[in-house]
């Protein structure tokens, strides 16, 4: 929850800052692009849409507009008109001709905006002025969201608790129901499923064994789970055959198959620690989806433009120091 708490605090702070900023209506931006249907077309359309949401006078055209405060070229590496009020997209600089073109344009005062730190650093090493080249990582569309991690059990429940399936209740008290879900096949899980549901976990439960459904279940898992110490689970073998990661006990024939157990577990603490590690990885994916938006991509461009224009908001830009390292910070701080 520490990582989640930091992200929430970060987003609240950033939004407060953005809401305080001065009116954007005094800026006019011309986005220059003429390759409709190409992937870069999405960049141009998305940025223009976000600029309008910010109440910035923005339009897409096919040529330089001398009346605009900023002309931003979505022609990779090429700004036909280059001056201190021009920015241009930089990507895959793989020829000396492209390098010379970028050097010529930046020497005239235009700022090149790379898609990665690696390209920015290589261009600086090749002689491009460091105060005229920066990078802003590209965005994703926000349609795809991180799916829940699917944990699977395929054993039946015995009265002597030999499979130790009850342990999952204690484990689930310490993990996030928004991150994990369960697929369970096997008789006797009803009371456990009921408690998991009450804790907010989604459970797909199949009390009767069905071979076709079982095969489908196994191949769609993220992790196959087994907590018993009775030599091994046949489901473990099927999970290995399907290339599924495993959270199982290190005993019996689990040790003889020549494939390492992803997370060998013996105690509740072991299982909890394993799931916390998985949880952290998924939180990183969630954080990426939250920050890698066209809104943030566009705002980083606006910060660069305001700096170029010595806009009245330019002095406040450094208040975002530490929230990210691309954008204006890749231009000012090295």
ZASE-277320 format. One record per residue (C-alpha): x, y, z; residue in three letters. Coordinates in steps of 0.25 Angstrom, whole numbers, plus 5000, padded with zeros to 4 digits. Example, Ala and Ser with C-alpha at 12.3 -4.5 7.8 and 13.67 -1.06 7.14 Angstrom:
<sites>
504949825031ALA
505549965029SER
</sites>
This chain:
<sites>
500050005000UNK
501250095002UNK
501450104986UNK
499950124984UNK
499950234995UNK
501150304989UNK
500450304975UNK
499150364981UNK
499950474988UNK
500650494975UNK
499450504966UNK
498750594976UNK
499950694977UNK
500050694962UNK
498650724960UNK
498650834970UNK
499850894963UNK
499250884949UNK
497950944954UNK
498651064960UNK
499351094947UNK
499051224939UNK
498051234928UNK
498551164915UNK
497751234905UNK
498851334902UNK
499651224895UNK
499351184880UNK
499951044875UNK
500050994861UNK
500250854860UNK
500850824846UNK
500550684840UNK
500250634827UNK
500250474827UNK
498850444830UNK
498650294835UNK
500050274839UNK
500350244854UNK
500850384856UNK
499550434852UNK
499050384865UNK
500050464872UNK
499650594865UNK
498150564867UNK
498350534882UNK
499150644885UNK
498250744878UNK
497050684886UNK
497750704899UNK
498250844896UNK
496750884893UNK
496350824907UNK
497350914913UNK
496751034906UNK
497951054897UNK
497651104883UNK
498150984875UNK
497950934861UNK
498550834851UNK
499050884838UNK
500050834827UNK
500950954828UNK
501651064837UNK
500751164843UNK
501551294845UNK
500351344854UNK
500551234864UNK
501351244877UNK
501851104875UNK
501951014862UNK
502150874866UNK
502450774855UNK
502050634855UNK
502950604843UNK
504050514850UNK
505350584850UNK
504950694841UNK
504450834843UNK
504450904829UNK
504451044837UNK
505351044849UNK
505351154859UNK
505351174874UNK
503751164874UNK
503851024867UNK
503850884873UNK
503950754865UNK
503850604868UNK
505150524867UNK
505150374865UNK
506050264860UNK
507250344856UNK
507950244848UNK
508650314837UNK
509650424837UNK
508750504828UNK
507650504839UNK
508750554849UNK
509150664841UNK
507750714839UNK
507450714854UNK
508750784856UNK
508350894846UNK
507050914852UNK
507450914866UNK
508551014862UNK
507451104857UNK
506851104871UNK
505750994869UNK
505650894880UNK
505650744876UNK
504750654885UNK
505250514885UNK
504350394889UNK
505450334898UNK
506550374907UNK
507550284900UNK
507250354886UNK
507450494893UNK
508750444900UNK
509250394887UNK
508950524879UNK
509650604890UNK
510850514889UNK
510850534874UNK
510950684875UNK
509450734876UNK
509350854886UNK
508850804899UNK
507950924902UNK
507250894889UNK
506950744890UNK
506050674901UNK
505150554901UNK
503750524905UNK
503350374906UNK
502150334897UNK
500750314903UNK
499750194902UNK
498250204899UNK
497750174912UNK
496850064907UNK
497649944912UNK
497649924927UNK
498549824935UNK
497749704937UNK
497649634950UNK
498649524954UNK
497949394953UNK
498249284963UNK
497849144961UNK
497549024970UNK
497148894964UNK
497048804977UNK
495848754984UNK
495748784999UNK
495948665009UNK
495448655024UNK
496848635029UNK
497248775023UNK
498448705016UNK
498448805004UNK
498448925014UNK
497549005005UNK
497049075018UNK
498349155018UNK
497849245006UNK
496849315015UNK
497949365024UNK
498849405012UNK
497649475006UNK
497549565018UNK
498849625014UNK
498749644999UNK
497949734990UNK
496649674984UNK
496749774973UNK
498049704968UNK
497749554970UNK
496549464966UNK
496449314967UNK
496049194958UNK
495749074966UNK
495348934962UNK
495048824972UNK
493948784982UNK
493848834996UNK
494348984994UNK
492949044996UNK
493249105010UNK
494549155005UNK
493949214993UNK
492849285001UNK
493949345010UNK
494749394999UNK
493549464992UNK
493249525005UNK
494649585005UNK
494449644992UNK
495149544983UNK
494649494970UNK
494549344969UNK
494149254958UNK
493849124964UNK
493548984958UNK
493248874968UNK
493148764958UNK
494348724950UNK
494248744935UNK
495448704926UNK
495148804915UNK
494848924925UNK
496148874934UNK
497048884921UNK
496449024918UNK
496649074933UNK
498049024934UNK
498549094921UNK
497849224925UNK
498549234939UNK
499649334943UNK
500049244955UNK
499749104958UNK
499649084974UNK
499748964983UNK
500048964997UNK
499948815001UNK
501148735006UNK
500648595001UNK
501748574990UNK
501148664979UNK
500048714971UNK
499748654957UNK
499248794953UNK
500648844955UNK
501048754944UNK
500048804935UNK
500348954939UNK
501848924935UNK
501448864922UNK
500548984919UNK
501749084923UNK
500949134935UNK
501749194947UNK
501549124960UNK
501449154975UNK
501549014981UNK
502248934992UNK
503648894989UNK
503448744992UNK
503148604985UNK
503248604970UNK
503148754970UNK
504648744972UNK
504848644961UNK
504348704948UNK
505548784944UNK
504848924944UNK
504949014956UNK
503749054964UNK
503449204962UNK
503149224976UNK
503449104986UNK
502549124998UNK
502449055011UNK
501749145021UNK
500649255021UNK
501849355021UNK
502449295009UNK
501149305001UNK
500849445006UNK
502249495002UNK
502149424988UNK
500849494985UNK
501349624991UNK
502549624981UNK
501549594969UNK
500649704975UNK
501749804974UNK
502049764959UNK
500549784956UNK
500549924963UNK
501649964954UNK
500749934942UNK
499550004948UNK
500450124951UNK
500950124937UNK
499550124931UNK
499150244940UNK
500350334936UNK
500650294922UNK
499450374916UNK
499250464905UNK
498850574915UNK
500250564922UNK
500950544909UNK
500350674904UNK
500550754917UNK
502050724917UNK
502050784903UNK
501350904908UNK
502350924919UNK
503450924909UNK
502751024900UNK
502451114912UNK
503951114915UNK
504251144901UNK
503251264901UNK
503651314915UNK
502251294918UNK
501751354931UNK
501551214936UNK
502951174933UNK
503551204947UNK
502551104953UNK
502950994944UNK
504050944954UNK
503050914965UNK
502850784958UNK
504250744960UNK
504350604965UNK
503050554958UNK
503750514945UNK
505050534938UNK
504650544924UNK
504050674917UNK
504550804922UNK
505550734932UNK
506250664921UNK
506550804915UNK
506950874928UNK
507550774937UNK
508650674934UNK
</sites>
